[in-house]
Amino acid sequence: MAEIRTAFITGAASGIGRALALALARNGVALYLTDVDETGLAESKKLAKAHQMNVHTRNLDVSDSVAVEAAAKDAASILGPIDAVFNNAGVSLSDTVDKMSYADLEWVMNVDFYGPVYGTKAFLPDMLARGHGHIINISSLFGLIGVSSQSAYCAAKHALKGFNESLYYELEDTGVQVHSVHPGGVDTNIVRNGKHIHNVDGDTSAERAQEGFNDMVETTAEGAAKIILDGVARGQYRILVGADAKRVDRLQRWMPNRWRTMFSKAMKKRRGKTPF
């Protein structure tokens, strides 16, 4: 990771964000870590400082464009030019389209889509001026497929995928790269910290949702961070995280019509064992 000397990470209090911070710290990268969870963020800072003393934190709501711009300026004033921005912060919502409130839909879109957009725009002008930089936007496997009770989350992550792909073409020959990351089941707190209102069975249990999610996890946060950083180091645009992400991606591309029938049957068999 020689060309990355400084990094800005959102959602760094736990999960993939914390794992990225620790992996980068071990490589001597100076860090600016952000999250709305101040307790978790302080712990991430403490852990990262065991490997790299140049670690700074800031409480940040990524759905606030003004706050994101201010954080970007602060990071640059402390660390100098930022070589890599990891737009990782995210929230989840389980609810059906007919029952979902506009407020909850907007909450998910503001964090999961606009958050990475704000993070991208806050750093992109400086990266373009320098002719160097990496923008790592964390979408999801659910940015490649649709899943029941996850319409808001899927919409945000699909929108981010489209944003990333358009940006990819705009950045050709600039020296700046965008990386579209699509994790499958990764052991993080996103479901635990999410909102669980309804699934197709009408279930509203957060505990059941977490149990179902745990049953589907195939990748640790540390494993996800390694895959992401390896992909960035190789200049890879699309980074699929986990064997499940690769498997589902292939199936839905190779058999786009049959896939929906297969997936629906698989989910019905697992009904009661998934958060969807």
N, C-alpha and C positions, 0 to 999 in steps of 0.2 A: 504494500500500500504506500509505496514511496512517494507517489505524486499527490497523495492526500495528506496534508499537514494540519488542516483545521476542519472541523465538522460541526454542524448544527443539527440537533436531533429533537424532534417533537415526540411526545408520548414516551419520554425517557424514564418514567418512574417505575416501569415494570416491563415484563414480556420482551418482545423483540427490541423495543427501544433501549431497554437496559442492557440487553445482550449485545446490541450493536455498540453501545457506549463502552462496555468493558472490552470487547474485542478490539475496538479502535484504540482505546487507552493502552492496551498491551503493545500496540504497534507505535506508540509514541505520538499519537494524534492528539492535538489540543482540542478540547471539547467545550461546546456551549449546549447545555441540556435544558429542555423545557418540558413542562407538564402542568396540568391543573392540580395534580396530587402532590402537594408540597412535602408530605411525609415520605412518600415513595421516592420523590425526586432527591431529597436529602440523602436517602439511603443509597441511591444510584451514584450520587456524587462521592460519598464516602468510599464505596466499592471501587469506583474508577480511579480515585486518588491514590489507591494502593499501587497503581501502575503508572499513573501520569498525574503530576501535580497541577498541570495547567487545565483545570476543570472548573467551569462556571455554570451556574444554574439561574433560571428565571421562571417564575410562575407565569404560565401563558395559556390563554384560551385561543386556540387556533381559529375559531370561528369569528374572531374580531380582527379584521384586516388592519386596523390602525395599530393594534397591539402587536401583530406579527411584524409589521414594518418597523416598529420601535425596537422590537427584540433583534431584528436583523441588523439594524444600525448599531445597537449596543454590542452585539457579538463581533461585528467588524471593528469597532473601536477598541475592544479588548484583545481580540485574537489576531486582528489583521484580516486580509481577504479570506473569505470562507471558500474552501475547496469543494466541500460536499455538504449538501443539505438533504437530510433524511426526513421526508414528510410522512411520519409514521403514526401520529396520533389518530385514534379512531374510536367510534362508539357503535353499539349494536342495538337493534330494536327487533323484537319478535311481535308482529301484529299482522292481521289480515287487512287487505286493502279496503274492504267495506267498513271495517271498524276503526281503522287507524285515524288518528287526529292529524290535522294539518300541522299543528304545533310539533308533534313528534316527528313527522316527515321532515319538516324544516330543520329540526335539531340534528337529525342524521345527515342531511344534505350539507348543512353548514359546517359540520365537523369533518365528515368523511370526503366530501368533494371540495367545498370552498376552502377548507383548511389547507390542503395541498396546493390549490390554485394560489392562495395568498402567499404560501411559503415559496412557491416557484417564482412568482412575480417580485417578491421582496429581494431575492438574490440574483435573479437572472440578468438584470442590466449590468451589474458589476462583473459577473462571470463573462458576459459577452465582451465587455470592454477589455478584459484581460485575455480573452481567448482560451479560457480554461475553466473547468468546473464540472461537477456531477450533481444532477438533481435526481434524487431517488424517491419516487412516489409510490407508496405502498397501496396497491389496489388489493385484490383478493382473488381467490378461485371464484368467488361469487361475483367478480367482475367479468367472468367468462361465461357463467351459466346463471339461470334463474332458479330460485328455491322458494317454496311456499313459506309464507309468513315473514319473508325477508325482502319484501319488495322495496322498501326504503333503502336498506343496506345495499341490495343488488343494484338499484338505480344509481346510487352514489358511486359505487365501485365501477360499474360499467361506464358512467360518465367520466370517471378519472382515467379509465383505459383509453377512451376516445381522446381525451385531452392530451394524454401522454403521446399517443400516436401522431396526432397533429403536430405537437411540439417537436417530435423526433425529426420530422421533415423540415421544420423551420430551422433546426439547429445543425443541419448538415453543413460540413465545412467550416463550422465556427470554432471548433475546439471544445465546445460545451456538449455534454452528453446527458440525455434523460434516460432513466432506467425505470421500466414499468414492472413492478414486483407483484406477483400473484401467489400469496401463501395459501396452502390448503389448511388442514387441521393442525394448528400450532398451539402448544400449551401456553396460553396467555390468559389474562384476566378479562378479555373483551366481553365474553358472555357473562361472566360473574358480575361485571360492573355495568351491564347493559340493562335495558328495559324489557320486561317480558310481560306482555299483556294478553295476547291470544296467539295460538297456533291453529292449525286446521281442525284440531280436536276441541278447540275452545279452552285449552289448558292455560293457566296463568302462573304456573309455579316456576319461580326462578331456580329453585333447587333441582327440579326435573330437567330444566333446560341445561343446567350446568352438568348434571350427570350424563345427559345425552351427548353433550359436546365432548366431555372427557372420554367417552367411549369411541369417539371419532378421531381423536388426536393421534397423529402419526409422527409429528416432528417436535422436538424441543425448541424453546426460544433460542438457545445457544446454537443448535443445528441450523435454524433458520437464518440467524445472523451470519453464520459462516457461508451459507449458500449465497446470501445477498452480497456479501463483501467479495466473495470469489467472482461473482458475476460482474460486479462493478469493476474489479481489477482487470477482467477480460474485455471490458467494453461491451458487455452484453446488453442489448436493449430490453428484451423480455426475459424476466427471471421467474421461473416457476419454482416454488418452494415446497418440497415434499413429494414423495412418490404418488400420493393421492392427487395432487394438483396436476402432475404429468399424466396420470392415468385418465382422469376425467377430461382434461383438455384434449387428449387424443380422441377419446370416444365421441365427444360432442362435435368435433371437427370432421371426423371420418364418417360418422353416421348421424347427421344433424336431425333428421326426422325420427329415426328409430331410437335415438338417444333419449328423447323425452319420454317415450313409452317405457324404456328400460329403467330410467331414473325414477319415474313415478312408481313402478312396481317395487323397486328396491326400497323406496321410502315407505311404502305401505307395509312391507315386511318388517321394517324397523320401527313402525309406528309405536310410540311409547318409549322408544330408546333413542330418539333424536330430539333436538330442541325445535324442530321445524313442524 
